[in-house]
């Protein structure tokens, strides 16, 4: 079994809950009612996405070489 690293982005929704996007896996988007639930849903979605890539003989991308910073600017 291979180990993969993924960055996930959680966005709080106005109606409640969190939408999760996985930038390294186009179209891999899920939702959870709480942060913990959203993370668990992301793990499941990523696993299924990888399973599909492997089944179709496609390369499995990840974020192991990605660096990320958050900048706050006042303009």
N, CA, C, O and CB atoms as a CASP TS submission, in Angstrom:
PFRMAT TS
TARGET T0000
AUTHOR 0000-0000-0000
METHOD Language model
MODEL 1
PARENT N/A
ATOM      1  N   UNK     1       0.851  -1.182   0.000  1.00  0.00           N
ATOM      2  CA  UNK     1       0.000   0.000   0.000  1.00  0.00           C
ATOM      3  C   UNK     1       0.888   1.234   0.000  1.00  0.00           C
ATOM      4  O   UNK     1       1.834   1.315   0.783  1.00  0.00           O
ATOM      5  CB  UNK     1      -0.963   0.004   1.224  1.00  0.00           C
ATOM      6  N   UNK     2       0.596   2.192  -0.865  1.00  0.00           N
ATOM      7  CA  UNK     2       1.350   3.430  -0.972  1.00  0.00           C
ATOM      8  C   UNK     2       0.794   4.492  -0.034  1.00  0.00           C
ATOM      9  O   UNK     2      -0.390   4.492   0.302  1.00  0.00           O
ATOM     10  CB  UNK     2       1.336   3.936  -2.408  1.00  0.00           C
ATOM     11  N   UNK     3       1.671   5.392   0.378  1.00  0.00           N
ATOM     12  CA  UNK     3       1.262   6.513   1.209  1.00  0.00           C
ATOM     13  C   UNK     3       1.213   7.766   0.346  1.00  0.00           C
ATOM     14  O   UNK     3       2.155   8.051  -0.393  1.00  0.00           O
ATOM     15  CB  UNK     3       2.228   6.702   2.415  1.00  0.00           C
ATOM     16  N   UNK     4       0.136   8.504   0.436  1.00  0.00           N
ATOM     17  CA  UNK     4      -0.046   9.734  -0.327  1.00  0.00           C
ATOM     18  C   UNK     4      -0.391  10.869   0.636  1.00  0.00           C
ATOM     19  O   UNK     4      -1.034  10.656   1.663  1.00  0.00           O
ATOM     20  CB  UNK     4      -1.157   9.564  -1.408  1.00  0.00           C
ATOM     21  N   UNK     5       0.044  12.066   0.289  1.00  0.00           N
ATOM     22  CA  UNK     5      -0.234  13.257   1.092  1.00  0.00           C
ATOM     23  C   UNK     5      -1.146  14.178   0.301  1.00  0.00           C
ATOM     24  O   UNK     5      -0.893  14.462  -0.870  1.00  0.00           O
ATOM     25  CB  UNK     5       1.082  13.990   1.493  1.00  0.00           C
ATOM     26  N   UNK     6      -2.209  14.641   0.947  1.00  0.00           N
ATOM     27  CA  UNK     6      -3.157  15.538   0.277  1.00  0.00           C
ATOM     28  C   UNK     6      -3.471  16.744   1.133  1.00  0.00           C
ATOM     29  O   UNK     6      -3.667  16.645   2.345  1.00  0.00           O
ATOM     30  CB  UNK     6      -4.445  14.799  -0.064  1.00  0.00           C
ATOM     31  N   UNK     7      -3.512  17.877   0.473  1.00  0.00           N
ATOM     32  CA  UNK     7      -3.957  19.125   1.085  1.00  0.00           C
ATOM     33  C   UNK     7      -5.466  19.189   0.866  1.00  0.00           C
ATOM     34  O   UNK     7      -5.947  18.955  -0.242  1.00  0.00           O
ATOM     35  CB  UNK     7      -3.213  20.394   0.469  1.00  0.00           C
ATOM     36  N   UNK     8      -6.202  19.502   1.911  1.00  0.00           N
ATOM     37  CA  UNK     8      -7.648  19.668   1.766  1.00  0.00           C
ATOM     38  C   UNK     8      -8.013  21.087   2.181  1.00  0.00           C
ATOM     39  O   UNK     8      -7.412  21.656   3.092  1.00  0.00           O
ATOM     40  CB  UNK     8      -8.432  18.614   2.620  1.00  0.00           C
ATOM     41  N   UNK     9      -8.992  21.639   1.511  1.00  0.00           N
ATOM     42  CA  UNK     9      -9.461  22.987   1.799  1.00  0.00           C
ATOM     43  C   UNK     9     -10.904  22.909   2.291  1.00  0.00           C
ATOM     44  O   UNK     9     -11.783  22.416   1.585  1.00  0.00           O
ATOM     45  CB  UNK     9      -9.348  23.901   0.542  1.00  0.00           C
ATOM     46  N   UNK    10     -11.136  23.396   3.501  1.00  0.00           N
ATOM     47  CA  UNK    10     -12.473  23.402   4.074  1.00  0.00           C
ATOM     48  C   UNK    10     -13.038  24.814   4.003  1.00  0.00           C
ATOM     49  O   UNK    10     -12.391  25.770   4.429  1.00  0.00           O
ATOM     50  CB  UNK    10     -12.455  22.886   5.536  1.00  0.00           C
ATOM     51  N   UNK    11     -14.233  24.941   3.471  1.00  0.00           N
ATOM     52  CA  UNK    11     -14.920  26.231   3.392  1.00  0.00           C
ATOM     53  C   UNK    11     -16.202  26.150   4.191  1.00  0.00           C
ATOM     54  O   UNK    11     -17.049  25.295   3.933  1.00  0.00           O
ATOM     55  CB  UNK    11     -15.214  26.629   1.917  1.00  0.00           C
ATOM     56  N   UNK    12     -16.347  27.035   5.160  1.00  0.00           N
ATOM     57  CA  UNK    12     -17.573  27.075   5.960  1.00  0.00           C
ATOM     58  C   UNK    12     -18.713  27.594   5.097  1.00  0.00           C
ATOM     59  O   UNK    12     -18.581  28.623   4.434  1.00  0.00           O
ATOM     60  CB  UNK    12     -17.391  27.966   7.226  1.00  0.00           C
ATOM     61  N   UNK    13     -19.814  26.888   5.107  1.00  0.00           N
ATOM     62  CA  UNK    13     -20.970  27.264   4.301  1.00  0.00           C
ATOM     63  C   UNK    13     -21.947  28.107   5.112  1.00  0.00           C
ATOM     64  O   UNK    13     -22.127  27.863   6.305  1.00  0.00           O
ATOM     65  CB  UNK    13     -21.673  26.016   3.759  1.00  0.00           C
ATOM     66  N   UNK    14     -22.582  29.100   4.480  1.00  0.00           N
ATOM     67  CA  UNK    14     -23.514  29.986   5.204  1.00  0.00           C
ATOM     68  C   UNK    14     -24.674  29.231   5.862  1.00  0.00           C
ATOM     69  O   UNK    14     -25.154  29.626   6.924  1.00  0.00           O
ATOM     70  CB  UNK    14     -24.074  31.031   4.252  1.00  0.00           C
ATOM     71  N   UNK    15     -25.123  28.140   5.222  1.00  0.00           N
ATOM     72  CA  UNK    15     -26.246  27.375   5.767  1.00  0.00           C
ATOM     73  C   UNK    15     -25.803  26.341   6.797  1.00  0.00           C
ATOM     74  O   UNK    15     -26.623  25.617   7.361  1.00  0.00           O
ATOM     75  CB  UNK    15     -26.993  26.685   4.647  1.00  0.00           C
ATOM     76  N   UNK    16     -24.486  26.284   7.033  1.00  0.00           N
ATOM     77  CA  UNK    16     -23.936  25.336   7.998  1.00  0.00           C
ATOM     78  C   UNK    16     -23.137  24.250   7.306  1.00  0.00           C
ATOM     79  O   UNK    16     -23.368  23.934   6.139  1.00  0.00           O
ATOM     80  CB  UNK    16     -25.048  24.714   8.827  1.00  0.00           C
ATOM     81  N   UNK    17     -22.208  23.693   8.030  1.00  0.00           N
ATOM     82  CA  UNK    17     -21.375  22.638   7.499  1.00  0.00           C
ATOM     83  C   UNK    17     -20.187  23.173   6.731  1.00  0.00           C
ATOM     84  O   UNK    17     -19.967  24.382   6.647  1.00  0.00           O
ATOM     85  CB  UNK    17     -22.183  21.745   6.623  1.00  0.00           C
ATOM     86  N   UNK    18     -19.419  22.239   6.166  1.00  0.00           N
ATOM     87  CA  UNK    18     -18.176  22.582   5.482  1.00  0.00           C
ATOM     88  C   UNK    18     -18.060  21.817   4.175  1.00  0.00           C
ATOM     89  O   UNK    18     -18.261  20.603   4.129  1.00  0.00           O
ATOM     90  CB  UNK    18     -16.966  22.289   6.377  1.00  0.00           C
ATOM     91  N   UNK    19     -17.736  22.540   3.118  1.00  0.00           N
ATOM     92  CA  UNK    19     -17.420  21.917   1.847  1.00  0.00           C
ATOM     93  C   UNK    19     -15.917  21.677   1.838  1.00  0.00           C
ATOM     94  O   UNK    19     -15.141  22.532   2.264  1.00  0.00           O
ATOM     95  CB  UNK    19     -17.878  22.805   0.627  1.00  0.00           C
ATOM     96  N   UNK    20     -15.510  20.501   1.349  1.00  0.00           N
ATOM     97  CA  UNK    20     -14.098  20.131   1.296  1.00  0.00           C
ATOM     98  C   UNK    20     -13.692  19.903  -0.152  1.00  0.00           C
ATOM     99  O   UNK    20     -14.367  19.186  -0.891  1.00  0.00           O
ATOM    100  CB  UNK    20     -13.821  18.865   2.150  1.00  0.00           C
ATOM    101  N   UNK    21     -12.580  20.520  -0.552  1.00  0.00           N
ATOM    102  CA  UNK    21     -12.015  20.316  -1.881  1.00  0.00           C
ATOM    103  C   UNK    21     -10.606  19.762  -1.728  1.00  0.00           C
ATOM    104  O   UNK    21      -9.879  20.115  -0.800  1.00  0.00           O
ATOM    105  CB  UNK    21     -12.009  21.640  -2.704  1.00  0.00           C
ATOM    106  N   UNK    22     -10.237  18.890  -2.655  1.00  0.00           N
ATOM    107  CA  UNK    22      -8.902  18.293  -2.685  1.00  0.00           C
ATOM    108  C   UNK    22      -8.250  18.759  -3.987  1.00  0.00           C
ATOM    109  O   UNK    22      -8.472  18.157  -5.037  1.00  0.00           O
ATOM    110  CB  UNK    22      -8.956  16.700  -2.587  1.00  0.00           C
ATOM    111  N   UNK    23      -7.446  19.828  -3.928  1.00  0.00           N
ATOM    112  CA  UNK    23      -6.896  20.411  -5.161  1.00  0.00           C
ATOM    113  C   UNK    23      -6.109  19.448  -6.045  1.00  0.00           C
ATOM    114  O   UNK    23      -6.157  19.583  -7.268  1.00  0.00           O
ATOM    115  CB  UNK    23      -6.018  21.545  -4.808  1.00  0.00           C
ATOM    116  N   UNK    24      -5.401  18.502  -5.489  1.00  0.00           N
ATOM    117  CA  UNK    24      -4.598  17.567  -6.287  1.00  0.00           C
ATOM    118  C   UNK    24      -5.458  16.562  -7.055  1.00  0.00           C
ATOM    119  O   UNK    24      -4.983  15.909  -7.984  1.00  0.00           O
ATOM    120  CB  UNK    24      -3.628  16.818  -5.386  1.00  0.00           C
ATOM    121  N   UNK    25      -6.736  16.446  -6.656  1.00  0.00           N
ATOM    122  CA  UNK    25      -7.639  15.481  -7.288  1.00  0.00           C
ATOM    123  C   UNK    25      -8.837  16.235  -7.865  1.00  0.00           C
ATOM    124  O   UNK    25      -9.845  16.408  -7.179  1.00  0.00           O
ATOM    125  CB  UNK    25      -8.105  14.389  -6.265  1.00  0.00           C
ATOM    126  N   UNK    26      -8.739  16.684  -9.115  1.00  0.00           N
ATOM    127  CA  UNK    26      -9.816  17.482  -9.713  1.00  0.00           C
ATOM    128  C   UNK    26     -11.187  16.830  -9.567  1.00  0.00           C
ATOM    129  O   UNK    26     -11.370  15.655  -9.882  1.00  0.00           O
ATOM    130  CB  UNK    26      -9.527  17.719 -11.179  1.00  0.00           C
ATOM    131  N   UNK    27     -12.139  17.611  -9.086  1.00  0.00           N
ATOM    132  CA  UNK    27     -13.500  17.120  -8.918  1.00  0.00           C
ATOM    133  C   UNK    27     -13.736  16.368  -7.630  1.00  0.00           C
ATOM    134  O   UNK    27     -14.855  15.924  -7.373  1.00  0.00           O
ATOM    135  CB  UNK    27     -13.850  16.248 -10.048  1.00  0.00           C
ATOM    136  N   UNK    28     -12.703  16.215  -6.808  1.00  0.00           N
ATOM    137  CA  UNK    28     -12.870  15.515  -5.528  1.00  0.00           C
ATOM    138  C   UNK    28     -13.352  16.538  -4.496  1.00  0.00           C
ATOM    139  O   UNK    28     -12.561  17.273  -3.905  1.00  0.00           O
ATOM    140  CB  UNK    28     -11.522  14.823  -5.064  1.00  0.00           C
ATOM    141  N   UNK    29     -14.653  16.560  -4.300  1.00  0.00           N
ATOM    142  CA  UNK    29     -15.314  17.524  -3.410  1.00  0.00           C
ATOM    143  C   UNK    29     -16.297  16.756  -2.547  1.00  0.00           C
ATOM    144  O   UNK    29     -16.990  15.860  -3.028  1.00  0.00           O
ATOM    145  CB  UNK    29     -16.041  18.664  -4.220  1.00  0.00           C
ATOM    146  N   UNK    30     -16.356  17.109  -1.272  1.00  0.00           N
ATOM    147  CA  UNK    30     -17.302  16.458  -0.372  1.00  0.00           C
ATOM    148  C   UNK    30     -17.792  17.481   0.645  1.00  0.00           C
ATOM    149  O   UNK    30     -17.470  18.665   0.545  1.00  0.00           O
ATOM    150  CB  UNK    30     -16.651  15.233   0.339  1.00  0.00           C
ATOM    151  N   UNK    31     -18.568  17.029   1.618  1.00  0.00           N
ATOM    152  CA  UNK    31     -19.200  17.924   2.588  1.00  0.00           C
ATOM    153  C   UNK    31     -19.314  17.218   3.926  1.00  0.00           C
ATOM    154  O   UNK    31     -19.492  16.001   3.981  1.00  0.00           O
ATOM    155  CB  UNK    31     -20.594  18.386   2.096  1.00  0.00           C
ATOM    156  N   UNK    32     -19.213  17.975   4.995  1.00  0.00           N
ATOM    157  CA  UNK    32     -19.433  17.447   6.337  1.00  0.00           C
ATOM    158  C   UNK    32     -20.103  18.484   7.210  1.00  0.00           C
ATOM    159  O   UNK    32     -19.926  19.685   7.008  1.00  0.00           O
ATOM    160  CB  UNK    32     -18.116  17.000   6.967  1.00  0.00           C
ATOM    161  N   UNK    33     -20.874  18.022   8.181  1.00  0.00           N
ATOM    162  CA  UNK    33     -21.587  18.943   9.072  1.00  0.00           C
ATOM    163  C   UNK    33     -20.650  19.669  10.036  1.00  0.00           C
ATOM    164  O   UNK    33     -20.899  20.819  10.397  1.00  0.00           O
ATOM    165  CB  UNK    33     -22.641  18.187   9.861  1.00  0.00           C
ATOM    166  N   UNK    34     -19.572  19.000  10.452  1.00  0.00           N
ATOM    167  CA  UNK    34     -18.590  19.596  11.362  1.00  0.00           C
ATOM    168  C   UNK    34     -17.215  19.456  10.716  1.00  0.00           C
ATOM    169  O   UNK    34     -17.068  18.766   9.707  1.00  0.00           O
ATOM    170  CB  UNK    34     -18.625  18.911  12.786  1.00  0.00           C
ATOM    171  N   UNK    35     -16.216  20.106  11.293  1.00  0.00           N
ATOM    172  CA  UNK    35     -14.856  19.986  10.761  1.00  0.00           C
ATOM    173  C   UNK    35     -14.416  18.524  10.799  1.00  0.00           C
ATOM    174  O   UNK    35     -13.884  18.008   9.816  1.00  0.00           O
ATOM    175  CB  UNK    35     -13.867  20.875  11.566  1.00  0.00           C
ATOM    176  N   UNK    36     -14.636  17.861  11.926  1.00  0.00           N
ATOM    177  CA  UNK    36     -14.245  16.452  12.043  1.00  0.00           C
ATOM    178  C   UNK    36     -14.969  15.579  11.028  1.00  0.00           C
ATOM    179  O   UNK    36     -14.359  14.705  10.411  1.00  0.00           O
ATOM    180  CB  UNK    36     -14.525  15.943  13.452  1.00  0.00           C
ATOM    181  N   UNK    37     -16.259  15.809  10.852  1.00  0.00           N
ATOM    182  CA  UNK    37     -17.036  15.056   9.875  1.00  0.00           C
ATOM    183  C   UNK    37     -16.524  15.339   8.464  1.00  0.00           C
ATOM    184  O   UNK    37     -16.401  14.420   7.654  1.00  0.00           O
ATOM    185  CB  UNK    37     -18.536  15.406   9.988  1.00  0.00           C
ATOM    186  N   UNK    38     -16.231  16.585   8.169  1.00  0.00           N
ATOM    187  CA  UNK    38     -15.731  16.960   6.844  1.00  0.00           C
ATOM    188  C   UNK    38     -14.405  16.261   6.545  1.00  0.00           C
ATOM    189  O   UNK    38     -14.185  15.801   5.425  1.00  0.00           O
ATOM    190  CB  UNK    38     -15.559  18.487   6.746  1.00  0.00           C
ATOM    191  N   UNK    39     -13.529  16.182   7.537  1.00  0.00           N
ATOM    192  CA  UNK    39     -12.247  15.505   7.357  1.00  0.00           C
ATOM    193  C   UNK    39     -12.456  14.016   7.107  1.00  0.00           C
ATOM    194  O   UNK    39     -11.804  13.436   6.238  1.00  0.00           O
ATOM    195  CB  UNK    39     -11.348  15.718   8.585  1.00  0.00           C
ATOM    196  N   UNK    40     -13.353  13.396   7.856  1.00  0.00           N
ATOM    197  CA  UNK    40     -13.638  11.971   7.640  1.00  0.00           C
ATOM    198  C   UNK    40     -14.233  11.733   6.256  1.00  0.00           C
ATOM    199  O   UNK    40     -13.887  10.761   5.584  1.00  0.00           O
ATOM    200  CB  UNK    40     -14.599  11.446   8.721  1.00  0.00           C
ATOM    201  N   UNK    41     -15.125  12.621   5.834  1.00  0.00           N
ATOM    202  CA  UNK    41     -15.715  12.500   4.497  1.00  0.00           C
ATOM    203  C   UNK    41     -14.638  12.662   3.429  1.00  0.00           C
ATOM    204  O   UNK    41     -14.667  11.979   2.405  1.00  0.00           O
ATOM    205  CB  UNK    41     -16.834  13.551   4.295  1.00  0.00           C
ATOM    206  N   UNK    42     -13.682  13.569   3.667  1.00  0.00           N
ATOM    207  CA  UNK    42     -12.585  13.774   2.720  1.00  0.00           C
ATOM    208  C   UNK    42     -11.730  12.516   2.604  1.00  0.00           C
ATOM    209  O   UNK    42     -11.340  12.132   1.502  1.00  0.00           O
ATOM    210  CB  UNK    42     -11.717  14.968   3.151  1.00  0.00           C
ATOM    211  N   UNK    43     -11.439  11.878   3.725  1.00  0.00           N
ATOM    212  CA  UNK    43     -10.653  10.642   3.692  1.00  0.00           C
ATOM    213  C   UNK    43     -11.342   9.589   2.829  1.00  0.00           C
ATOM    214  O   UNK    43     -10.697   8.916   2.024  1.00  0.00           O
ATOM    215  CB  UNK    43     -10.435  10.100   5.118  1.00  0.00           C
ATOM    216  N   UNK    44     -12.649   9.452   3.001  1.00  0.00           N
ATOM    217  CA  UNK    44     -13.399   8.469   2.217  1.00  0.00           C
ATOM    218  C   UNK    44     -13.405   8.838   0.735  1.00  0.00           C
ATOM    219  O   UNK    44     -13.189   7.982  -0.123  1.00  0.00           O
ATOM    220  CB  UNK    44     -14.840   8.356   2.738  1.00  0.00           C
ATOM    221  N   UNK    45     -13.654  10.116   0.437  1.00  0.00           N
ATOM    222  CA  UNK    45     -13.693  10.558  -0.962  1.00  0.00           C
ATOM    223  C   UNK    45     -12.342  10.360  -1.635  1.00  0.00           C
ATOM    224  O   UNK    45     -12.283   9.920  -2.784  1.00  0.00           O
ATOM    225  CB  UNK    45     -14.111  12.033  -1.050  1.00  0.00           C
ATOM    226  N   UNK    46     -11.254  10.680  -0.934  1.00  0.00           N
ATOM    227  CA  UNK    46      -9.911  10.502  -1.487  1.00  0.00           C
ATOM    228  C   UNK    46      -9.643   9.023  -1.747  1.00  0.00           C
ATOM    229  O   UNK    46      -9.117   8.666  -2.802  1.00  0.00           O
ATOM    230  CB  UNK    46      -8.844  11.082  -0.531  1.00  0.00           C
ATOM    231  N   UNK    47      -9.994   8.171  -0.809  1.00  0.00           N
ATOM    232  CA  UNK    47      -9.793   6.729  -0.982  1.00  0.00           C
ATOM    233  C   UNK    47     -10.522   6.205  -2.204  1.00  0.00           C
ATOM    234  O   UNK    47      -9.960   5.435  -2.983  1.00  0.00           O
ATOM    235  CB  UNK    47     -10.258   5.976   0.255  1.00  0.00           C
ATOM    236  N   UNK    48     -11.762   6.613  -2.377  1.00  0.00           N
ATOM    237  CA  UNK    48     -12.547   6.170  -3.533  1.00  0.00           C
ATOM    238  C   UNK    48     -11.971   6.720  -4.839  1.00  0.00           C
ATOM    239  O   UNK    48     -11.945   6.022  -5.852  1.00  0.00           O
ATOM    240  CB  UNK    48     -14.011   6.606  -3.380  1.00  0.00           C
ATOM    241  N   UNK    49     -11.520   7.947  -4.810  1.00  0.00           N
ATOM    242  CA  UNK    49     -10.924   8.572  -5.989  1.00  0.00           C
ATOM    243  C   UNK    49      -9.672   7.799  -6.405  1.00  0.00           C
ATOM    244  O   UNK    49      -9.500   7.469  -7.579  1.00  0.00           O
ATOM    245  CB  UNK    49     -10.580  10.062  -5.708  1.00  0.00           C
ATOM    246  N   UNK    50      -8.797   7.511  -5.432  1.00  0.00           N
ATOM    247  CA  UNK    50      -7.572   6.759  -5.708  1.00  0.00           C
ATOM    248  C   UNK    50      -7.912   5.371  -6.240  1.00  0.00           C
ATOM    249  O   UNK    50      -7.294   4.896  -7.192  1.00  0.00           O
ATOM    250  CB  UNK    50      -6.702   6.649  -4.437  1.00  0.00           C
ATOM    251  N   UNK    51      -8.891   4.729  -5.624  1.00  0.00           N
ATOM    252  CA  UNK    51      -9.317   3.398  -6.073  1.00  0.00           C
ATOM    253  C   UNK    51      -9.724   3.433  -7.546  1.00  0.00           C
ATOM    254  O   UNK    51      -9.385   2.526  -8.306  1.00  0.00           O
ATOM    255  CB  UNK    51     -10.491   2.884  -5.208  1.00  0.00           C
ATOM    256  N   UNK    52     -10.440   4.465  -7.942  1.00  0.00           N
ATOM    257  CA  UNK    52     -10.872   4.604  -9.330  1.00  0.00           C
ATOM    258  C   UNK    52      -9.676   4.834 -10.255  1.00  0.00           C
ATOM    259  O   UNK    52      -9.605   4.245 -11.334  1.00  0.00           O
ATOM    260  CB  UNK    52     -11.875   5.759  -9.463  1.00  0.00           C
ATOM    261  N   UNK    53      -8.735   5.690  -9.836  1.00  0.00           N
ATOM    262  CA  UNK    53      -7.543   5.930 -10.655  1.00  0.00           C
ATOM    263  C   UNK    53      -6.769   4.631 -10.882  1.00  0.00           C
ATOM    264  O   UNK    53      -6.378   4.322 -12.008  1.00  0.00           O
ATOM    265  CB  UNK    53      -6.632   6.981  -9.986  1.00  0.00           C
ATOM    266  N   UNK    54      -6.553   3.881  -9.816  1.00  0.00           N
ATOM    267  CA  UNK    54      -5.808   2.619  -9.906  1.00  0.00           C
ATOM    268  C   UNK    54      -6.541   1.633 -10.825  1.00  0.00           C
ATOM    269  O   UNK    54      -5.920   0.973 -11.659  1.00  0.00           O
ATOM    270  CB  UNK    54      -5.612   1.998  -8.494  1.00  0.00           C
ATOM    271  N   UNK    55      -7.856   1.542 -10.664  1.00  0.00           N
ATOM    272  CA  UNK    55      -8.646   0.615 -11.482  1.00  0.00           C
ATOM    273  C   UNK    55      -8.551   0.949 -12.968  1.00  0.00           C
ATOM    274  O   UNK    55      -8.657   0.067 -13.820  1.00  0.00           O
ATOM    275  CB  UNK    55     -10.108   0.637 -11.040  1.00  0.00           C
ATOM    276  N   UNK    56      -8.350   2.233 -13.269  1.00  0.00           N
ATOM    277  CA  UNK    56      -8.257   2.663 -14.669  1.00  0.00           C
ATOM    278  C   UNK    56      -6.808   2.802 -15.140  1.00  0.00           C
ATOM    279  O   UNK    56      -6.553   3.301 -16.236  1.00  0.00           O
ATOM    280  CB  UNK    56      -8.983   3.989 -14.853  1.00  0.00           C
ATOM    281  N   UNK    57      -5.865   2.361 -14.310  1.00  0.00           N
ATOM    282  CA  UNK    57      -4.460   2.391 -14.688  1.00  0.00           C
ATOM    283  C   UNK    57      -3.867   3.782 -14.794  1.00  0.00           C
ATOM    284  O   UNK    57      -2.887   3.991 -15.509  1.00  0.00           O
ATOM    285  CB  UNK    57      -4.287   1.699 -15.975  1.00  0.00           C
ATOM    286  N   UNK    58      -4.460   4.741 -14.081  1.00  0.00           N
ATOM    287  CA  UNK    58      -3.982   6.118 -14.140  1.00  0.00           C
ATOM    288  C   UNK    58      -3.029   6.427 -12.987  1.00  0.00           C
ATOM    289  O   UNK    58      -3.056   5.767 -11.948  1.00  0.00           O
ATOM    290  CB  UNK    58      -5.163   7.088 -14.119  1.00  0.00           C
ATOM    291  N   UNK    59      -2.194   7.434 -13.186  1.00  0.00           N
ATOM    292  CA  UNK    59      -1.247   7.874 -12.169  1.00  0.00           C
ATOM    293  C   UNK    59      -2.015   8.489 -10.995  1.00  0.00           C
ATOM    294  O   UNK    59      -3.015   9.178 -11.194  1.00  0.00           O
ATOM    295  CB  UNK    59      -0.232   8.894 -12.763  1.00  0.00           C
ATOM    296  N   UNK    60      -1.542   8.235  -9.781  1.00  0.00           N
ATOM    297  CA  UNK    60      -2.165   8.799  -8.579  1.00  0.00           C
ATOM    298  C   UNK    60      -1.338  10.005  -8.139  1.00  0.00           C
ATOM    299  O   UNK    60      -0.233   9.840  -7.620  1.00  0.00           O
ATOM    300  CB  UNK    60      -2.266   7.728  -7.424  1.00  0.00           C
ATOM    301  N   UNK    61      -1.868  11.230  -8.345  1.00  0.00           N
ATOM    302  CA  UNK    61      -1.140  12.426  -7.927  1.00  0.00           C
ATOM    303  C   UNK    61      -1.276  12.653  -6.425  1.00  0.00           C
ATOM    304  O   UNK    61      -2.178  12.107  -5.789  1.00  0.00           O
ATOM    305  CB  UNK    61      -1.643  13.652  -8.694  1.00  0.00           C
ATOM    306  N   UNK    62      -0.385  13.455  -5.863  1.00  0.00           N
ATOM    307  CA  UNK    62      -0.550  13.869  -4.467  1.00  0.00           C
ATOM    308  C   UNK    62       0.144  15.204  -4.254  1.00  0.00           C
ATOM    309  O   UNK    62       0.669  15.793  -5.199  1.00  0.00           O
ATOM    310  CB  UNK    62       0.016  12.798  -3.492  1.00  0.00           C
ATOM    311  N   UNK    63       0.146  15.682  -3.015  1.00  0.00           N
ATOM    312  CA  UNK    63       0.692  16.991  -2.662  1.00  0.00           C
ATOM    313  C   UNK    63       1.982  16.898  -1.864  1.00  0.00           C
ATOM    314  O   UNK    63       2.341  17.851  -1.173  1.00  0.00           O
ATOM    315  CB  UNK    63      -0.323  17.774  -1.879  1.00  0.00           C
ATOM    316  N   UNK    64       2.695  15.769  -1.941  1.00  0.00           N
ATOM    317  CA  UNK    64       3.872  15.590  -1.086  1.00  0.00           C
ATOM    318  C   UNK    64       4.943  16.644  -1.325  1.00  0.00           C
ATOM    319  O   UNK    64       5.713  16.945  -0.413  1.00  0.00           O
ATOM    320  CB  UNK    64       4.462  14.222  -1.306  1.00  0.00           C
ATOM    321  N   UNK    65       5.015  17.214  -2.526  1.00  0.00           N
ATOM    322  CA  UNK    65       6.025  18.224  -2.818  1.00  0.00           C
ATOM    323  C   UNK    65       5.458  19.638  -2.857  1.00  0.00           C
ATOM    324  O   UNK    65       6.106  20.553  -3.366  1.00  0.00           O
ATOM    325  CB  UNK    65       6.686  17.914  -4.129  1.00  0.00           C
ATOM    326  N   UNK    66       4.266  19.822  -2.328  1.00  0.00           N
ATOM    327  CA  UNK    66       3.624  21.127  -2.340  1.00  0.00           C
ATOM    328  C   UNK    66       3.895  21.871  -1.036  1.00  0.00           C
ATOM    329  O   UNK    66       3.738  21.327   0.057  1.00  0.00           O
ATOM    330  CB  UNK    66       2.116  20.981  -2.568  1.00  0.00           C
ATOM    331  N   UNK    67       4.302  23.118  -1.180  1.00  0.00           N
ATOM    332  CA  UNK    67       4.456  23.999  -0.021  1.00  0.00           C
ATOM    333  C   UNK    67       3.296  24.975  -0.043  1.00  0.00           C
ATOM    334  O   UNK    67       2.873  25.423  -1.108  1.00  0.00           O
ATOM    335  CB  UNK    67       5.842  24.752  -0.034  1.00  0.00           C
ATOM    336  N   UNK    68       2.789  25.302   1.123  1.00  0.00           N
ATOM    337  CA  UNK    68       1.643  26.210   1.169  1.00  0.00           C
ATOM    338  C   UNK    68       1.855  27.251   2.251  1.00  0.00           C
ATOM    339  O   UNK    68       2.309  26.954   3.357  1.00  0.00           O
ATOM    340  CB  UNK    68       0.333  25.435   1.417  1.00  0.00           C
ATOM    341  N   UNK    69       1.514  28.475   1.899  1.00  0.00           N
ATOM    342  CA  UNK    69       1.583  29.586   2.835  1.00  0.00           C
ATOM    343  C   UNK    69       0.272  30.351   2.763  1.00  0.00           C
ATOM    344  O   UNK    69      -0.377  30.384   1.717  1.00  0.00           O
ATOM    345  CB  UNK    69       2.794  30.515   2.526  1.00  0.00           C
ATOM    346  N   UNK    70      -0.113  30.959   3.860  1.00  0.00           N
ATOM    347  CA  UNK    70      -1.255  31.857   3.872  1.00  0.00           C
ATOM    348  C   UNK    70      -0.720  33.258   4.126  1.00  0.00           C
ATOM    349  O   UNK    70       0.030  33.480   5.076  1.00  0.00           O
ATOM    350  CB  UNK    70      -2.316  31.437   4.955  1.00  0.00           C
ATOM    351  N   UNK    71      -1.097  34.179   3.293  1.00  0.00           N
ATOM    352  CA  UNK    71      -0.677  35.568   3.428  1.00  0.00           C
ATOM    353  C   UNK    71      -1.869  36.442   3.737  1.00  0.00           C
ATOM    354  O   UNK    71      -2.936  36.279   3.144  1.00  0.00           O
ATOM    355  CB  UNK    71       0.025  36.053   2.159  1.00  0.00           C
ATOM    356  N   UNK    72      -1.700  37.355   4.648  1.00  0.00           N
ATOM    357  CA  UNK    72      -2.731  38.362   4.940  1.00  0.00           C
ATOM    358  C   UNK    72      -2.162  39.713   4.578  1.00  0.00           C
ATOM    359  O   UNK    72      -1.127  40.114   5.111  1.00  0.00           O
ATOM    360  CB  UNK    72      -3.182  38.324   6.447  1.00  0.00           C
ATOM    361  N   UNK    73      -2.820  40.418   3.685  1.00  0.00           N
ATOM    362  CA  UNK    73      -2.355  41.728   3.237  1.00  0.00           C
ATOM    363  C   UNK    73      -3.399  42.769   3.545  1.00  0.00           C
ATOM    364  O   UNK    73      -4.597  42.499   3.463  1.00  0.00           O
ATOM    365  CB  UNK    73      -2.034  41.721   1.737  1.00  0.00           C
ATOM    366  N   UNK    74      -2.960  43.940   3.893  1.00  0.00           N
ATOM    367  CA  UNK    74      -3.850  45.076   4.080  1.00  0.00           C
ATOM    368  C   UNK    74      -3.607  46.035   2.920  1.00  0.00           C
ATOM    369  O   UNK    74      -2.489  46.502   2.704  1.00  0.00           O
ATOM    370  CB  UNK    74      -3.614  45.778   5.472  1.00  0.00           C
ATOM    371  N   UNK    75      -4.668  46.316   2.185  1.00  0.00           N
ATOM    372  CA  UNK    75      -4.512  47.208   1.011  1.00  0.00           C
ATOM    373  C   UNK    75      -5.352  48.446   1.184  1.00  0.00           C
ATOM    374  O   UNK    75      -5.358  49.315   0.311  1.00  0.00           O
ATOM    375  CB  UNK    75      -4.907  46.487  -0.298  1.00  0.00           C
TER
END
